[in-house]
Amino acid sequence: MTIPRPLLMDCDTGVDDALALLYLALSPDVDLRAVTTVGGNTAARQAAVNSLQVLELVGRTDIPVAAGADRTLRGSLPHYATHVHGDNGIGNVELPAPTAPVADEDAVELIIETARQADGELSLLATAPLTNLALALRREPRLPELIRGLTVMGGAVHHPGNITPVAEANIGNDPEAAALVLAAGWRDLTIVPLDVTMRENLTTATQRDLLAHGTPASVFAARVLDVYFDFHEEVALPFRGSACHDPLAAALAAGHVTPLLAPRLHVGVETGEGPARGALVADTRGMYLGYPERADANARVVLETDGTFPALLVDRIRTSTGTNTGTGTGTGLSAHVPSGEGSAA
């Protein structure tokens, strides 16, 4: 019998974080020990409430959720992505107030306590700005020794950025935190950049498959995609759909997806004030030689997967149970899911 992998997710619960939470909470081989939140897609406290609401859809009120940093290491507020994730962070879908409270302890303390209790077996998944992890490192410098592995959804290597021409949101919203975290000397560090998450696409077919299952979790997962699809269709993709950022990172952290290309590279972050601020700087000079590993490599960087993960995500969410009693939303799903659509480029 496989022992479930203990995992803590640090997130800023927007649309894709919510789908990743559902994926992990419904994975029998993952022991989701805790969730911590940080300001990013939305405010840290709102992200914590969103996380509790999403987890309650699948009966996981046992998982503690703690709110963390709302400001970057330099003290500024992040630029909340309401234009991507909706005013409430979860696509303007209205869920019942959670029955479980946000934890009294702060996110940083929960990260450290959970790591100490896991005897070196805890995996960390970060799908948000890395402020909480940077603060945890300041409070407990031995954190990398206590962690089995850290998976970070963030950055762009050969791909353009999504908040500037070169910077991706999770790295670019707090470059100082990201630089500190990536340089901390983790036992196993995996970076999941836009290069791969933009090529694993959710489509209107994804929505129809989720909606047809008819459980509270699957109907929510379908409806939460509407605002997300609106943004991607307008600025990023030539079809109605979206990237699959955080769920793909969750699956990689859980060991459910095997990359086709994931070289070990040296990575850092540009923290200067110029136009490259917030860029992930990956040393890819061995690209045409098959990425031979350099002595200073500090991360495995996932550059290619096979493009089939959205089907696995749908299958996992379709294991949810329960009867849907209606999930309010500010947008109509049916208007965006015509029967003839759903193929990704």
KADALIN-V700364 format. One record per pair of residues at least 4 apart in sequence whose ideal C-beta (glycine too) atoms are under 6 Angstrom apart, sorted by the first residue. I is the first residue (numbers start at 1). J is the second residue. D is the distance in whole Angstrom. If there is no record, write none. Layout:
[[I;J;D] [I;J;D]]
This chain:
[[2;29;6] [4;29;5] [4;30;6] [4;31;4] [5;30;6] [6;31;5] [6;33;5] [6;118;5] [6;121;6] [6;122;5] [7;30;6] [7;32;6] [7;123;5] [8;33;5] [8;34;5] [8;114;5] [8;124;6] [9;35;5] [9;125;5] [10;36;5] [10;126;5] [10;132;5] [11;17;4] [11;37;6] [11;127;5] [11;128;5] [12;38;5] [12;40;3] [12;41;4] [12;47;5] [12;128;4] [13;17;4] [13;18;6] [13;47;4] [13;50;4] [13;51;5] [13;89;6] [14;41;3] [14;85;4] [14;89;5] [15;85;5] [15;91;5] [15;224;5] [15;228;4] [16;245;5] [16;246;4] [17;127;5] [17;246;5] [18;54;5] [18;90;5] [19;221;6] [19;247;5] [20;246;4] [20;247;5] [20;250;4] [21;25;6] [21;54;5] [22;217;6] [22;317;5] [23;247;5] [23;250;5] [23;313;6] [23;316;5] [24;30;5] [24;32;5] [24;250;5] [25;32;6] [25;55;6] [25;58;5] [25;60;5] [26;58;6] [26;316;5] [26;319;5] [27;254;6] [30;254;5] [32;63;6] [33;114;5] [34;64;5] [34;110;5] [34;114;5] [35;51;5] [35;65;5] [36;66;5] [36;68;5] [36;107;4] [36;110;6] [36;111;6] [36;132;6] [37;44;5] [37;47;4] [37;48;4] [37;67;5] [38;44;5] [38;68;5] [38;69;5] [38;128;5] [38;129;6] [38;131;5] [38;132;5] [39;43;5] [39;44;5] [39;70;4] [39;78;5] [40;78;5] [40;128;4] [40;129;5] [40;173;6] [41;81;5] [41;85;5] [41;89;5] [42;46;4] [42;47;5] [42;80;6] [42;89;3] [43;70;6] [44;67;5] [44;68;5] [44;70;5] [45;67;5] [46;89;6] [48;65;5] [48;67;4] [48;102;5] [50;89;5] [50;90;5] [51;65;5] [52;65;5] [52;98;4] [52;100;5] [53;95;4] [53;98;5] [55;60;4] [55;63;6] [56;61;6] [56;98;5] [57;216;5] [57;217;4] [57;220;6] [58;217;5] [58;320;5] [61;100;4] [64;103;5] [65;102;6] [66;103;4] [66;105;6] [66;107;4] [66;110;4] [67;102;6] [68;106;6] [68;107;3] [68;132;4] [69;131;4] [69;132;6] [71;75;5] [71;77;6] [72;76;5] [72;131;6] [72;174;4] [73;134;6] [73;176;4] [73;177;5] [78;173;4] [81;85;5] [82;87;5] [84;231;5] [85;89;5] [86;91;4] [86;92;4] [86;227;4] [87;92;6] [90;224;6] [91;224;4] [91;227;4] [92;227;6] [92;329;6] [92;330;4] [93;223;5] [93;224;5] [93;327;6] [93;329;5] [94;328;4] [105;109;5] [105;110;5] [107;132;5] [108;132;6] [108;135;5] [108;136;5] [108;139;6] [109;113;6] [110;114;6] [111;136;5] [112;136;6] [112;140;5] [115;122;5] [115;146;4] [115;147;6] [118;122;4] [121;148;5] [122;147;6] [123;148;5] [123;149;5] [123;253;6] [124;147;6] [124;150;5] [125;151;5] [125;253;4] [126;130;6] [126;133;6] [126;152;5] [127;153;5] [127;246;4] [127;249;6] [128;170;6] [129;170;6] [129;173;4] [129;174;4] [130;134;6] [130;177;4] [130;178;5] [130;181;4] [131;174;5] [131;177;5] [133;181;5] [134;177;4] [134;180;5] [134;181;5] [136;143;6] [137;143;5] [137;184;6] [144;184;5] [144;185;5] [144;186;5] [149;188;4] [150;186;5] [150;189;5] [151;190;5] [151;249;6] [151;252;6] [151;253;4] [152;191;5] [153;192;5] [153;245;6] [153;246;5] [153;249;4] [154;168;6] [154;170;4] [154;171;5] [155;168;5] [155;171;5] [155;191;6] [155;193;4] [155;280;3] [156;161;5] [156;168;5] [156;193;5] [156;194;4] [157;193;5] [157;195;5] [157;282;5] [158;195;6] [159;194;4] [159;195;4] [160;165;6] [161;165;6] [161;166;5] [161;167;4] [161;168;5] [162;168;5] [162;169;6] [163;167;5] [163;169;5] [163;172;5] [166;276;5] [166;279;4] [167;172;3] [167;278;3] [167;279;5] [168;172;6] [168;194;5] [169;173;6] [171;178;5] [171;269;6] [171;278;6] [171;280;5] [172;278;3] [175;269;5] [175;271;5] [175;278;5] [176;271;6] [178;269;5] [179;269;4] [179;271;5] [182;267;6] [189;299;4] [190;300;5] [191;299;5] [191;301;5] [192;249;4] [192;252;6] [192;302;5] [194;198;5] [195;303;5] [196;302;5] [196;305;5] [197;243;5] [197;244;6] [197;245;4] [197;248;5] [198;243;5] [200;244;4] [200;248;5] [200;307;6] [200;309;5] [201;241;5] [201;344;4] [202;206;4] [202;241;6] [202;242;5] [202;244;5] [202;310;5] [203;241;4] [203;342;5] [203;344;5] [204;240;6] [204;337;5] [204;341;4] [204;342;4] [205;342;3] [206;310;6] [206;314;6] [207;211;6] [207;222;5] [207;225;6] [207;337;5] [208;337;6] [209;314;5] [210;218;5] [210;221;5] [210;222;4] [211;222;4] [213;218;4] [213;318;5] [214;324;6] [215;320;5] [215;322;5] [216;322;5] [216;324;5] [217;317;6] [217;320;4] [218;317;5] [218;318;6] [218;320;6] [219;324;5] [219;327;6] [220;224;6] [220;327;5] [221;317;5] [223;327;6] [223;329;5] [223;333;5] [225;229;5] [226;331;5] [226;333;6] [226;336;6] [228;242;5] [229;233;6] [229;240;5] [229;242;6] [232;236;5] [232;237;5] [232;242;4] [233;240;5] [237;241;6] [238;345;6] [239;345;6] [241;344;6] [244;248;5] [244;310;6] [247;313;5] [248;309;5] [251;256;4] [251;257;4] [252;257;5] [257;305;6] [257;309;6] [259;302;5] [259;305;6] [260;304;4] [261;303;5] [261;304;4] [262;300;5] [262;302;5] [263;291;3] [264;293;5] [264;297;4] [264;300;5] [265;282;5] [265;283;5] [265;297;6] [265;301;5] [266;283;4] [266;296;5] [266;297;5] [266;298;6] [267;282;5] [267;299;5] [268;281;5] [270;276;5] [270;277;6] [270;279;4] [270;281;6] [272;277;6] [282;301;6] [286;291;5] [286;292;5] [293;297;5] [333;337;6]]
